[in-house]
Amino acid sequence: MFEPSWVPILLIAVVAIIVLSVFFSFFPVMLWISALASGVRISIITLVAMRLRRVTPSRIVNPLIKATKAGLGLNINQLESHYLAGGNVDRVVNSLIAAQRANIPLEFERAAAIDLAGRDVLQAVQMSVNPRVIETPVVSAVAKDGIEVKVKARVTVRANIDRLVGGAGEETIIARVGEGIVSTNGASASHKDVLEHPDLISRTVLEKGLDAGTAFEILSIDIADVSVGKNIGADLQTEQAEADKRIAQAKAEERRAMAVAQEQEMKARVIEMRARVVEAESDVPLAMAEAFRNGQLGVMDYMNYRNIEADTEMRGSIAKPEENKRNQDDHNQNR
């Protein structure tokens, strides 16, 4: 148990700790001392004002210390305004230091604009010093002889700091290089020309200025792989021949159907003509009876007519024995 005399001392110590915590939270004394030791002249009132503006003083003072040591000549208002605009102060200062070491002209306003545009300005500076290689996917193109050629390219690019704001990205570079590969292969008379001179693709693509309007500068385009694919021309001809075959079959089927319909129509006409013959033959006995009554036909004339008819039937029987046999069989069956 504590003695009663120690209680006031403990209360005073707790209150003192709380007061010091609040004091150092609003008055960053250690940060102010670090700034003074680094040659950055900044008042403690300015640091307190940053707290009131909801600005973390360390996010401003530490980059300012680095900028002062690097001799950039930045002031605290520039860094604080960029922080309040939503930028990354530390990254901007690092990019300015890297650009200064690489002798790349880069102003704070330009770096701040690039950072606020959503691009990594430090990475852009590093890419300006150390170019980056972008590998395109396999691009398939067809030469004039119908042979497919598959090409994979490696594009060496360097960041163009002046076009980082508003410039197109890597996807545009890859799309334009693919377009150049397709157009170059399509203009080749044979796929052998592409295989023999792959550097023709690089020269043609570079001459088109594909980096216009992009955030990069194309340094070189190297063909990494060239391979032969399918015979697209032969496949297309085969498909066309198959289509022509189906069309010809459809037309032949149409002509066959028309011929069958015409045949049925002719059969119907034959039956109709036979009906007319039978109708005409039915008039013969009537005419003969009328001739007998009028005395225009005698008995001998009638007998000669019957003889001629019998002779005609006999000649027909001799000329068509099989048909007569079938008729006889049918007649026997009917009996």
C-alpha positions as CSV (number, residue, x, y, z in Angstrom):
1,M,0.0,0.0,0.0
2,F,1.2,3.5,-0.8
3,E,1.5,6.0,1.9
4,P,-0.8,9.0,1.8
5,S,2.2,11.4,1.2
6,W,3.0,9.7,-2.1
7,V,-0.5,10.1,-3.7
8,P,-0.1,13.8,-4.5
9,I,3.3,13.2,-6.1
10,L,1.9,10.4,-8.3
11,L,-1.0,12.7,-9.4
12,I,1.4,15.5,-10.2
13,A,3.6,13.0,-12.2
14,V,0.6,11.7,-14.2
15,V,-0.6,15.2,-15.0
16,A,2.9,16.3,-16.0
17,I,3.1,13.3,-18.4
18,I,-0.2,14.2,-20.0
19,V,0.7,17.8,-20.3
20,L,4.0,17.0,-21.9
21,S,2.3,14.5,-24.3
22,V,-0.2,17.2,-25.4
23,F,2.6,19.8,-25.7
24,F,4.9,17.6,-27.8
25,S,2.0,16.5,-30.0
26,F,1.3,20.2,-30.9
27,F,4.8,21.4,-30.6
28,P,7.1,19.0,-32.5
29,V,10.3,20.2,-30.7
30,M,12.4,17.2,-31.8
31,L,11.5,17.7,-35.4
32,W,12.3,21.4,-35.1
33,I,15.7,20.6,-33.6
34,S,16.4,18.2,-36.4
35,A,15.5,20.9,-39.0
36,L,17.8,23.4,-37.3
37,A,20.6,20.9,-37.2
38,S,20.2,20.3,-40.9
39,G,20.3,24.0,-41.8
40,V,16.5,24.3,-42.4
41,R,15.3,27.6,-40.9
42,I,11.7,27.0,-39.7
43,S,9.9,28.4,-36.7
44,I,8.1,26.3,-34.1
45,I,5.0,28.4,-34.8
46,T,5.0,27.2,-38.5
47,L,5.0,23.6,-37.3
48,V,2.1,24.3,-34.9
49,A,0.2,26.0,-37.8
50,M,0.7,22.8,-39.8
51,R,-1.0,20.9,-37.0
52,L,-3.9,23.3,-37.1
53,R,-4.1,22.8,-40.9
54,R,-4.2,19.0,-40.4
55,V,-0.8,18.6,-42.1
56,T,1.7,16.1,-40.6
57,P,4.9,18.2,-40.1
58,S,7.2,15.2,-40.6
59,R,5.7,14.7,-44.1
60,I,6.9,18.2,-45.0
61,V,10.0,18.8,-42.9
62,N,11.9,15.5,-43.7
63,P,11.6,15.9,-47.5
64,L,12.6,19.6,-47.0
65,I,15.7,18.5,-45.2
66,K,16.6,16.1,-48.0
67,A,16.0,18.8,-50.6
68,T,18.1,21.4,-48.7
69,K,21.0,18.9,-48.3
70,A,20.8,18.2,-52.1
71,G,20.8,21.9,-52.9
72,L,17.4,22.0,-54.7
73,G,16.3,25.3,-53.2
74,L,12.8,24.4,-52.3
75,N,10.7,26.2,-49.7
76,I,8.2,24.9,-47.3
77,N,5.2,26.5,-49.0
78,Q,5.8,24.5,-52.2
79,L,5.9,21.2,-50.3
80,E,2.9,22.0,-48.1
81,S,0.8,23.1,-51.1
82,H,1.6,19.9,-52.9
83,Y,0.7,17.9,-49.8
84,L,-2.6,19.6,-49.4
85,A,-3.4,18.9,-53.1
86,G,-3.0,15.2,-52.4
87,G,0.4,14.6,-53.7
88,N,3.3,12.5,-52.4
89,V,5.9,15.1,-51.3
90,D,8.6,12.5,-50.5
91,R,8.4,10.9,-53.9
92,V,8.5,14.2,-55.7
93,V,11.6,15.3,-53.7
94,N,13.3,12.0,-54.4
95,S,12.6,12.3,-58.1
96,L,14.1,15.8,-58.2
97,I,17.2,14.6,-56.4
98,A,17.5,11.7,-58.9
99,A,17.0,14.0,-61.9
100,Q,19.6,16.4,-60.6
101,R,22.1,13.6,-60.2
102,A,21.4,12.3,-63.7
103,N,21.6,15.9,-65.3
104,I,17.9,15.6,-66.3
105,P,16.2,19.0,-66.4
106,L,13.1,18.7,-64.1
107,E,11.4,21.5,-62.3
108,F,9.3,21.1,-59.1
109,E,6.2,22.3,-60.8
110,R,6.6,19.7,-63.6
111,A,7.3,16.9,-61.0
112,A,4.4,17.9,-58.9
113,A,2.0,17.9,-61.9
114,I,3.2,14.5,-63.0
115,D,2.7,13.2,-59.4
116,L,-0.8,14.7,-59.2
117,A,-1.6,13.1,-62.6
118,G,-1.3,9.7,-61.0
119,R,2.1,8.7,-62.5
120,D,5.1,7.6,-60.5
121,V,7.5,10.5,-61.2
122,L,10.4,8.8,-59.5
123,Q,10.0,5.7,-61.7
124,A,9.8,7.9,-64.7
125,V,13.1,9.5,-63.8
126,Q,14.7,6.1,-63.2
127,M,13.3,4.9,-66.6
128,S,14.9,7.9,-68.3
129,V,18.2,6.9,-66.9
130,N,17.7,3.1,-67.3
131,P,15.4,2.4,-70.3
132,R,12.8,-0.3,-69.9
133,V,12.2,-3.3,-72.2
134,I,8.5,-4.0,-73.1
135,E,7.8,-7.5,-74.5
136,T,4.9,-7.7,-76.8
137,P,2.6,-10.8,-77.0
138,V,2.8,-13.0,-80.0
139,V,1.4,-11.1,-83.0
140,S,0.0,-13.2,-85.8
141,A,0.0,-11.8,-89.4
142,V,-0.5,-13.2,-92.8
143,A,1.8,-12.6,-95.8
144,K,0.6,-12.2,-99.4
145,D,1.2,-15.9,-100.1
146,G,-1.3,-16.9,-97.4
147,I,1.2,-18.2,-94.8
148,E,0.7,-17.1,-91.2
149,V,3.8,-15.6,-89.5
150,K,4.0,-15.3,-85.7
151,V,6.2,-12.5,-84.4
152,K,7.2,-11.5,-80.8
153,A,9.1,-8.2,-80.3
154,R,10.9,-6.5,-77.5
155,V,10.5,-2.7,-77.4
156,T,13.1,-0.6,-75.6
157,V,11.6,2.6,-74.3
158,R,12.7,5.6,-72.3
159,A,10.3,7.8,-70.3
160,N,9.6,11.2,-71.9
161,I,9.1,13.4,-68.9
162,D,7.7,16.3,-71.0
163,R,4.9,14.0,-72.2
164,L,4.1,12.1,-69.0
165,V,1.1,14.3,-68.3
166,G,-1.5,13.4,-70.9
167,G,0.7,10.9,-72.8
168,A,-0.5,7.4,-73.6
169,G,0.9,4.4,-71.7
170,E,2.5,1.0,-72.4
171,E,-0.7,-0.5,-73.8
172,T,-0.7,2.0,-76.7
173,I,3.0,1.2,-77.4
174,I,2.2,-2.5,-77.6
175,A,-0.9,-1.9,-79.8
176,R,1.0,0.3,-82.2
177,V,3.9,-2.1,-82.5
178,G,1.5,-5.0,-83.1
179,E,-0.2,-2.9,-85.8
180,G,3.2,-2.2,-87.5
181,I,4.1,-5.9,-87.4
182,V,0.8,-6.8,-89.1
183,S,1.0,-4.2,-91.8
184,T,4.7,-5.1,-92.5
185,N,4.0,-8.8,-92.8
186,G,0.9,-8.2,-94.9
187,A,2.9,-6.1,-97.3
188,S,5.5,-8.9,-97.8
189,A,5.2,-10.9,-100.9
190,S,6.2,-14.2,-99.2
191,H,6.6,-15.3,-95.6
192,K,10.2,-16.3,-96.6
193,D,11.0,-12.6,-96.9
194,V,10.0,-12.1,-93.3
195,L,12.0,-15.0,-92.1
196,E,15.0,-14.0,-94.1
197,H,14.9,-10.3,-93.1
198,P,13.2,-9.9,-89.7
199,D,15.0,-6.5,-89.3
200,L,12.7,-5.2,-92.0
201,I,9.9,-5.2,-89.4
202,S,12.0,-3.2,-87.0
203,R,12.9,-0.6,-89.6
204,T,9.4,-0.2,-90.9
205,V,7.9,0.1,-87.4
206,L,10.4,2.7,-86.3
207,E,9.9,4.8,-89.4
208,K,6.2,5.2,-88.5
209,G,6.9,7.2,-85.3
210,L,4.8,5.0,-83.1
211,D,5.8,6.9,-79.9
212,A,4.0,10.1,-81.0
213,G,1.6,11.2,-78.3
214,T,2.8,8.6,-75.8
215,A,4.7,9.1,-72.5
216,F,7.7,7.1,-73.9
217,E,10.4,7.4,-76.5
218,I,11.1,4.2,-78.5
219,L,14.8,3.6,-78.7
220,S,14.8,0.3,-80.5
221,I,12.5,-2.6,-81.6
222,D,14.1,-6.0,-81.6
223,I,12.4,-9.1,-83.0
224,A,12.7,-11.8,-80.4
225,D,11.0,-14.7,-82.2
226,V,9.6,-15.4,-85.6
227,S,7.8,-18.6,-86.4
228,V,5.6,-20.0,-89.2
229,G,2.0,-20.8,-88.4
230,K,-0.9,-22.2,-90.5
231,N,-1.5,-21.9,-94.2
232,I,-4.3,-19.5,-93.9
233,G,-4.7,-19.0,-97.7
234,A,-5.1,-22.8,-98.2
235,D,-7.6,-23.0,-95.4
236,L,-9.6,-20.1,-96.9
237,Q,-9.6,-21.7,-100.3
238,T,-10.7,-25.1,-98.8
239,E,-13.6,-23.4,-97.0
240,Q,-14.5,-21.5,-100.2
241,A,-14.4,-24.8,-102.2
242,E,-16.6,-26.5,-99.6
243,A,-19.1,-23.6,-99.7
244,D,-19.1,-23.7,-103.6
245,K,-19.8,-27.5,-103.3
246,R,-22.7,-27.0,-101.0
247,I,-24.1,-24.3,-103.3
248,A,-23.7,-26.6,-106.4
249,Q,-25.4,-29.5,-104.5
250,A,-28.3,-27.2,-103.6
251,K,-28.7,-26.1,-107.2
252,A,-28.5,-29.7,-108.4
253,E,-31.2,-30.8,-105.9
254,E,-33.3,-27.9,-107.1
255,R,-33.0,-29.0,-110.7
256,R,-33.8,-32.6,-109.8
257,A,-36.9,-31.5,-107.9
258,M,-38.0,-29.5,-111.0
259,A,-37.3,-32.5,-113.2
260,V,-39.4,-34.8,-111.0
261,A,-42.2,-32.3,-111.0
262,Q,-42.1,-32.0,-114.8
263,E,-42.1,-35.8,-115.1
264,Q,-45.2,-36.1,-113.0
265,E,-46.8,-33.3,-115.0
266,M,-46.0,-35.2,-118.2
267,K,-47.4,-38.4,-116.8
268,A,-50.6,-36.6,-115.9
269,R,-50.8,-35.2,-119.5
270,V,-50.3,-38.8,-120.9
271,I,-53.2,-40.1,-118.8
272,E,-55.3,-37.2,-119.9
273,M,-54.5,-37.9,-123.6
274,R,-55.3,-41.6,-123.1
275,A,-58.6,-40.6,-121.6
276,R,-59.3,-38.5,-124.7
277,V,-58.4,-41.5,-126.9
278,V,-60.7,-43.8,-125.0
279,E,-63.4,-41.2,-125.3
280,A,-62.8,-40.9,-129.0
281,E,-62.8,-44.7,-129.5
282,S,-66.2,-44.9,-127.7
283,D,-67.6,-42.8,-130.6
284,V,-66.5,-45.3,-133.2
285,P,-69.3,-47.9,-132.6
286,L,-71.9,-45.1,-132.7
287,A,-70.5,-43.8,-136.0
288,M,-70.5,-47.3,-137.4
289,A,-74.1,-47.9,-136.4
290,E,-75.1,-44.6,-137.9
291,A,-73.3,-45.6,-141.1
292,F,-75.2,-49.0,-141.2
293,R,-78.5,-47.2,-140.8
294,N,-77.7,-44.7,-143.6
295,G,-76.4,-47.4,-145.9
296,Q,-72.9,-46.0,-146.0
297,L,-71.3,-49.2,-144.6
298,G,-71.9,-52.7,-145.7
299,V,-71.4,-56.1,-144.0
300,M,-68.3,-56.8,-146.0
301,D,-66.8,-53.5,-145.1
302,Y,-67.4,-54.3,-141.5
303,M,-65.8,-57.7,-141.8
304,N,-62.7,-56.2,-143.4
305,Y,-62.5,-53.7,-140.6
306,R,-62.6,-56.5,-138.0
307,N,-59.9,-58.4,-139.9
308,I,-57.7,-55.4,-139.9
309,E,-58.3,-54.9,-136.2
310,A,-57.5,-58.5,-135.4
311,D,-54.3,-58.4,-137.6
312,T,-53.2,-55.3,-135.7
313,E,-53.7,-56.9,-132.3
314,M,-51.7,-60.0,-133.5
315,R,-48.8,-57.8,-134.6
316,G,-48.9,-56.0,-131.3
317,S,-48.8,-59.3,-129.4
318,I,-45.8,-60.4,-131.4
319,A,-44.0,-57.1,-130.8
320,K,-44.6,-57.1,-127.0
321,P,-44.5,-60.7,-125.7
322,E,-43.7,-59.8,-122.1
323,E,-46.5,-57.3,-121.8
324,N,-48.9,-59.7,-123.3
325,K,-47.8,-62.4,-120.8
326,R,-48.4,-60.0,-117.9
327,N,-51.8,-59.1,-119.3
328,Q,-52.6,-62.8,-119.8
329,D,-51.5,-63.5,-116.2
330,D,-53.6,-60.6,-114.9
331,H,-56.5,-61.9,-117.0
332,N,-56.1,-65.4,-115.6
333,Q,-55.9,-64.1,-112.0
334,N,-59.1,-62.0,-112.5
335,R,-60.9,-65.2,-113.8
